[in-house]
Amino acid sequence: MAKNAVTVGDELRRFRTRSGISQFDLAVCMAWKGTNPIIQIEKNRRIPRPDTIDRLGKCLGLSYLDIHYLNGLAGYHLPTRLPPPEFVTDTLDHIAAAIEDYAYPAYVIDYQFRIWLTNPATALFTLGDVAALRELVARPLHAFDITFDSRLGIRQRISGLEQFEQEQIFRFKASNAFRQHEPFFLAYPDSMDDLNADDYQTFRRVWQSIDMNMVTAIRPIEVQTFYSRLRQGDLTTRLPDGDVAFYLRVDSILHLGDLLQIVTFVPVDEAAAALVCPRYVPADAATFKVWALTDLDPFYA
């Protein structure tokens, strides 16, 4: 993977500028005899030690997550690694069996929001086109594709799309707050440039509107309230035979922590959903497992 374009020096300078602190004042706070150490760090000629980053963070009034981010950029945190493929797929085979008969969409995503597994009822989102769903999972499919790629025809059927876009990116950033120094995170929003021009600009605008300062500064009770609303907030999909509203339930998978999660769609009105949804889940709908359709090497790059 390409070397991060963002460096610890770049971000230290950004944090210092944001705090309105001069190089001189920062040097005084650090009890340094001059500004040369700061200049060397900000010009990426010197990598500060962890204890130096901690002290710089305190002088700049940075949050714990900001300091963790700087330490990550400096190379002091190992990147997230998934367990070996055999362990993951063996675990997900049990999940697949558990959600196969669930009447409504359910899928498994990892911490990068890549989709590993879909149950048969997920064909609802392709209006019963099982071949199209299989092709999407084999791409492989990313949750952002569902929300932002108009070529798939799914985003056009999401009611309250703008709010859902914001909540999805907030959730991605919040759940990866301790990984924001990692290459996959730093690659956004540029890594979505394979969208068409309008969709890419939409993604870029929404991504930039959800600032990490807002995400990391939010109080725990607010995070709890937000997640409760997100997990139980309405997502309405427009279908030719009627609209169906769902609650979204997100659960971690035992043994895999926050590395992989199950996203389950729970109908707000089960009686109405039972009339509409089966029409878009044909008899040949199947559980699709990404590891059975394509190579997993990109997931472990």
Number of C-alpha atoms within 10 A of each C-alpha: 6 6 7 14 9 13 20 24 23 16 16 21 19 13 17 19 13 10 13 11 15 13 19 15 14 18 19 14 14 17 9 13 10 15 16 13 16 23 15 14 18 20 15 14 12 15 19 20 12 17 10 13 19 19 15 21 20 15 18 19 14 18 14 14 17 24 20 23 22 25 22 21 22 19 17 13 16 9 13 11 10 15 13 9 14 9 12 15 19 10 15 18 12 10 17 21 12 11 20 18 12 16 19 24 23 23 24 24 21 19 17 18 18 19 24 27 25 26 26 28 27 27 26 23 25 17 19 22 16 25 13 15 23 21 13 19 21 19 12 19 20 17 15 17 19 18 22 24 22 16 13 16 15 18 19 16 17 21 17 12 17 12 10 17 19 16 18 18 18 21 17 16 21 20 15 16 18 18 22 22 25 19 17 14 17 15 15 14 16 11 12 18 14 10 17 14 10 12 19 19 16 16 25 16 12 19 19 12 13 17 12 18 11 12 16 18 13 12 11 10 9 10 15 11 11 16 17 13 14 19 18 17 17 20 23 18 20 17 16 9 11 12 16 22 21 22 19 21 18 19 15 16 16 10 12 15 11 14 17 24 22 21 18 22 24 21 22 18 12 15 9 14 19 14 12 18 25 16 13 21 24 16 11 10 20 19 20 24 22 22 16 12 14 13 11 14 9 8 14 10 7
